[in-house]
Each structure stands twice: as structure tokens, then as C-alpha cells.
Amino acid sequence: MDITRFHNRINGVFYRAIDPAYRALALSGSRAAGRYSGPDQPTLYLSSSPEGVDAAMRAHRDNRASLEIINVRVVAEKIFDLRDAQALLAAGIDVHDAVAPWQEIVNEGGIPRSWKVRERLESLGFNGLIDPSRKAPGLWHLVLFSWENSQAQVSIIE
């Protein structure tokens, strides 16, 4: 099956929670390990709505300073949609790997299954993925692996 038929284009406004002290670095990506990224893999985690940001941050409330939500304009090509069963099959991805627990595994020095999902998608030429919210069904997040190239542009909306 031709995987390019599952290349999605994203064009819209997304939301990101940031520590105000690091506002100048808001589009540099996460500084810590995440569901789809090791600590040395810049990754831009965004939500499709402010409610999505709140849902995503529930797992991180204890270890974060007071955060602000910024609006980010995104135009990106080659985005994989984890909600698409046909796309998952074509890419050889098990959605259970994407949603499996990851924080404890990382804290113990392991590699979570969700990092393998990213690895697979990057090997297929994807620049990011649409990740359905586990905390708030119906909401979704945008995870960009690559956003400083001709296939993805991001900017803060002031």
C-alpha cells in the first residue's frame, strides 16, 4: 500500500502550554522526554484546543511551574493520523504502542513503545503525528518531529 496517501496537511491554530520564563524558546520544542521523544529529540507538542492543553497537562501538573497557553499558527505537510485505522495498518503501527504508558519506563532508563512509533513514522518520511487525547476523548494533539523545514512552518500568534 502506498503510504503517501496517508500524508495529511495541517493548517490552523494550535495551543501550547509554556513556562513564561522560556517564552522566547516556545517553538524550540520540549526540553524533557515526552511520549514521542527522548530528552535529546526536539519535539513540538501542541493541542488542537485550549481544552486539549489542559487534558495533556494533567499528567504533568506536579512538576511544572505556572504555565501560560500560547497560540501557534501551523502549516505542516506529511502528518500521520493515529486515529486512522487504515493508516495504522499501512504503516505497520499498533495503536497500543502509541498509547502505552511511557513516563515510568523513561524514569527507569527504558525506551517506551511510543518512541518506536515515532521512529517508524520518521523512517516513512512523516514530519509529525495527530495523537488522540487519552484524557479527553474527542480532543487531539499535534506532535511535530520536524518543523523548521519547507514542509512545516510554525509561528506564535501575538
N, C-alpha and C positions, 0 to 999 in steps of 0.2 A: 504494500500500500504506500502511496506517495505521501510522505509526512508533511510536505509543503502545503497540502490542503488544510492543515490544521494550524497554519501560521495566522494568528489573529493580529489585527491592527487595533491599537488603543489610542483614543484621542479624547481627553477630557480633564476634568479637575479631580484631583485626589487629595488625600489628607494624611498628614504625618505628625506624630507626637514627637516633640523635641525638647531637650533641656535648653532653656533660653540662653544659658551661658555658652552654648555651642551653636547658636543660630547661624553664624557665618559658615558653619560646616554642615548645615542641614541637608545638603544634597550630596555630601561626600559618602553617604551610606552609613550603615551601622558600625559602631565601634566594638561591638561584642559579638560573640557567637549567637546565631539565631537558628530558627527552624531549618532554613535552607542555606546556612552559611557558617563556615568556620570563622574564628576570630581574625584570620588574615585574608578573608574574602569580602571585599567591599560589596555590599548588597543594599539596595534601596527598598525598604519596606514601606508600602503605602496602603491606605484603605480607600475604598470607593465612597465612604461616607464618614462623617464625624462619629456616628454610632459604631461604625466598624473599628475606628481607632480605639474607642472605649472598650469594645469587646476584646480587641487584641491585647490591650494593655492590662487586662485583668490578671494575667499570669505574671506580670512584671511589677505590680504595684509596690511590693515591699522593698525593692532595691532601686527605686528611681526617685530622683528629685522631682519637684513640682514641674510638670510639663505644660507646654503650650502646643496648640494644634495649628499647623500652618497649612495653607492651600498651595498645591503644587500642580502646575499645568504639565501634562504628559502627552507626548505623541510618541508612540513606540510601535515597531514592527516585530514580527516573529515572537509573539507572546503565546504561550501554551495555556490552554484552559483545562485545569484539573477537574472541572465539572462535566467535561465532555467524555462520555464512556467510549465512544469510537476513537477519540484522540488518544486516550489512555491505552487502549488495545494496540493501536498503530505504533505508539512509541514504546511499547513494552513496559509500561509503568503500572504498578499495583498501587491504587489509591491508598491502601492501608499503609504503605511505606511513607506516603506524604503526611498522613495524619497521626502516625505513631508518636508516642512520647519521645522527646529529644533532650530536655533540659538535664534530667538526671544522668543520662548516658554521657553527655558532654562533661558534666561535673565530675564524672568518674574517669574521664580521659578517653572515652569511647567515641565512635563515629556513628551518629544516628542514621537510621534508614532514610530519613528525609534528605540528608546531604547527598545520598546516592541518586535521589530523584533529580536534584539539580545537576549533578554530574552527567546523568543520562541526557537531560534536556540540552545542556550545553554541547554535548557531543553531537546532537542532532541539529545544532545551529540556532537554538532558541535564545532570545535575549532576556527572557523572564517568564513568569507564570501568573495565572489567575488562581488564587488559593481561596476556596470557600471557607468562611468562618466556621470554626468548630464551636465557638462560644455563643454565636448568634446566627442560627441557620437563616439563609436567605441573603446575608451580607457576604461580601467578598473583599479580598485584598489583592493588591498588585505587588509582585515581588520582581524587581529588576536586577538581573545579574550584570547587565551591561547597559549603561545609559549615557555614555559620553562618546557616542559614535553617530554615524549618519543614519542609523536605524532607530535611534531613540534620543529624544530631546526632552529635558525637564527644566522647569524654571519655577521659582517661587512667585506666587501672585501676591503682591503687596496690597 
